Amino acid sequence: PATLKELYLAENKIAQIGNMDHLTALEVLHLRANDLSKLGGFSDKLVSLRYLNLRDNAIEEVEELSQLKVLPALKTLVLTGNPVASITDYRLEVLSLLPGLTVLDKDEYVPDDYLDAQDMAAEREAEAAALAAAEAEAAAAMEREKERLAQEGKD
């Protein structure tokens, strides 16, 4: 129903998320102890979802959490017991992807965390831009070399 505010689906062997667009009033979703490794299937129609418990699933990659960017009201996220929770700078990595969070795994973020996460995100963007520029330069150099060799073949 569209008026459902809390949904508890712990320990149901759920492996994928989907078909939740109609749950626009949903505020709390517990998916603890399932088989989730991918987080596609969340929708921007979940405009009220503020608390998401994904404890004890199989989420390994921090990048997978970017799927949660579609949740505009998300403030509290629980990831304890997932492989991703053991990566270096885990709390900052999550916050750099989801800057609207206020609580991760029952621990509140402090103002310095937000600054550090912004710095981390800016570093990543700069690294990605530098890599893209280097790749473009390498492609241009290869193209120039092809043209040079083709010209030599004509002479």
C-alpha positions, 0 to 999 in steps of 0.5 A: 500500500502507498501508505506503508511507512515501515517494512521489515524484510529481514532474513528472507533470502532476498537477492535483488530489489525492485518493484518498490515505486509505489511505496512513496510513504516508506520511511524505514526499510529493514533488509538485514541478513538477506543475500543482497550484493547489488543495490540496483532497483531502488527508485527516486520514487522512494521519496520518504525513505530515511532509514535503510538497514542492509546489515549482514548482506553481501555488499562488497564494492563501495561503488555499489552504494552509489545506487542509493543516490536516488534516495533523496531523504536517506539519512541513516544507513546500516552496512555492518556485516557486509564485506564493504564495511572492512575497506580502508576509510570505509566511513569516508568512502560512504559519505563521499558517495552519499553526502546526505547521510547523518548516521552510518552503522549507528554512529553519527557523522561529525562536521569534520567527516563531511569536510574530509569526504568532500576532499576525498570526492574532489581528489577522486574527481581530479584523478579521474580528470587527469586519467581521462586527459592522459588517455586522450593524449595517448590516443592523439599520439597514436593517431599522429603516429599512424598518420606519420607511418601512412605518410612514410608509406606514400613517400 
